[in-house]
Amino acid sequence: MAAQDVLGQTARLASSSALLQVLFRVVTFGLNAFTLRYLSRELIGVVNVRLTLLYSTVVFLAREAFRRACLSGSAKRNWTKTINLLWLTVPLGVFWSLILGLVWLHLLEVPDPSVVPHYQAGVVAFGLSAIIELLGEPFWVLAQAHLFVRLKVIAESLSVVSKCILTVTLVILYPHWGLYIFSLAQLLYVSVLVMCYVIYFVMFLGSPEATKKSFPVARVKALLPSFVEDETFVNWKEARLTWSFFKQSFLKQILTEGERYVMTFLNVLNFGDQGVYDIVNNLGSLVARFIFLPIEESFYVFFAKVLERGKTVKDQKQDDVAMAANVLELLLKLVLLIGLTITVFGYAYSQLALDIYGGSMLSSGTGPDLLRCYSLYVLFLAVNGVTECFTSALMCKEEVDRYNFVMLALSFIFLCISYFLTHWYGSVGFILANCFNMGIRIAHSTHYIHHYFRESIHRPLSGLLPSPALLLVYTLSAVVTAFSEVLFCCDKGWMARLIHISTGALCLAATLVTMFCTETKLIHFVRSQ
């Protein structure tokens, strides 16, 4: 396959994956809003935090290393040995399901059966769902290696839709079933996912299309484990690579799901607070997923192409340096203003948003404070995304290795700080710990950018300084909307709420007008690009 074809198909695969992530977030967002009306927040906390953590841990530990090893290098390989290696994910999944299932059942706090019924059945079902999903691993890797874009989109879309339809139906008809609802929905999700891949390959293998593409597997039987005479069962080079990746993935899983592990094993939050935290986290992360992540991913490619990695600013083409510095400055200004807008208006409208989204169950407890803090965290996310995007595109291998070590240390510090802050401030402590973590990462990245451009005339970090007039409007908007919330929100009827919303709309309009008048360079950049 030509390099240009690989690039085109990879781009389509990446785009499809991004769209699927958006779909999953929107579906989760809507499903949470619906189930909140029928189920307790304790039940949602157990499902979204504890049981989902069991499932994701088993799946990640059983397959992540195999995926990375078997997708490394060319698609041209001895696929019989690769498929044999991939089938080892199933017994490994059974092992982790049994070990972690016993931990979840006997070592962790068991929810009150009157509030969260059928917990034991939920643990068994989510552990079993992980094993079922691993049965499709050889099919998934084969499809991914040959860039079967449409198959992935159809399989994951059908499984998500099936899960949602069953969940909504059971929640309406049998809300007293408790965890049975989510257990059945999870089992349906993985079953549909695996069956889509199996059915596709049963129809594809041996077809004229497979022959035309010279597909390396000719029969469905070849997708099962098989011994070859006078040859080893697996490719030992791939097996050793898998072991190397496994040692990395074990730590990566702990750091990726750090908050959930702290919640699950240290009992710093009750199940109700865990449920509220997960809902607010999903709600707040929508902005980061929809706006900041596409900017970060797209402009990483831009910086990596315009400037050469590992070279100083003097050794680069000066026209390219000027263009990169200008784009970086404007990107920083753009995400800063988006983040400031969310922080300022998020403070005064968090309670109203949660009241509309989840009713009094979300808006009367810690939910509003959580979302207010998350609005501040979005500002940190915005700036960190762009600064790390630039540094990741320019750092040489030695700098990347040093940065990975720094990140590892920061992750452990984050877990410790999360534990202490959560003891002092409840679930808000997790978000404060995230803000601290992001602040340190921003400091590291801005130091790198300042050092990189110090021998040039360009100062892209000036993008982090909005105009004084705009800062004044932001400050006034924050004060006015805060007073409006005290006077009109959220238990004084819909007319008072409309006044509060109208006040915010006027303040936002004033902010945007000031932005258009003072940040003309940024407005031109956004319009032209």
HELIX and SHEET records of a PDB file:
HELIX    1   1 ALA A    3  THR A   35  1                                  33    
HELIX    2   2 ARG A   41  GLY A   45  1                                   5    
HELIX    3   3 VAL A   46  LEU A   51  3                                   6    
HELIX    4   4 THR A   52  CYS A   70  1                                  19    
HELIX    5   5 TRP A   79  TRP A   87  1                                   9    
HELIX    6   6 THR A   89  LEU A  102  1                                  14    
HELIX    7   7 VAL A  103  LEU A  107  3                                   5    
HELIX    8   8 TYR A  119  LEU A  134  1                                  16    
HELIX    9   9 GLU A  137  ALA A  145  1                                   9    
HELIX   10  10 VAL A  149  LEU A  173  1                                  25    
HELIX   11  11 PRO A  175  TRP A  177  5                                   3    
HELIX   12  12 LEU A  179  PHE A  204  1                                  26    
HELIX   13  13 PRO A  208  LYS A  212  1                                   5    
HELIX   14  14 VAL A  220  LEU A  223  5                                   4    
HELIX   15  15 TRP A  236  THR A  256  1                                  21    
HELIX   16  16 GLY A  258  LEU A  266  1                                   9    
HELIX   17  17 PHE A  271  VAL A  287  1                                  17    
HELIX   18  18 ALA A  288  PHE A  292  3                                   5    
HELIX   19  19 LEU A  293  VAL A  306  1                                  14    
HELIX   20  20 VAL A  313  ASP A  315  5                                   3    
HELIX   21  21 GLN A  318  GLY A  358  1                                  41    
HELIX   22  22 SER A  360  SER A  363  1                                   4    
HELIX   23  23 GLY A  367  LEU A  394  1                                  28    
HELIX   24  24 LYS A  397  TYR A  425  1                                  29    
HELIX   25  25 VAL A  428  PHE A  453  1                                  26    
HELIX   26  26 PRO A  460  LEU A  464  5                                   5    
HELIX   27  27 PRO A  468  PHE A  488  1                                  21    
HELIX   28  28 TRP A  494  THR A  518  1                                  25    
HELIX   29  29 THR A  520  SER A  528  1                                   9    
END                                                                             
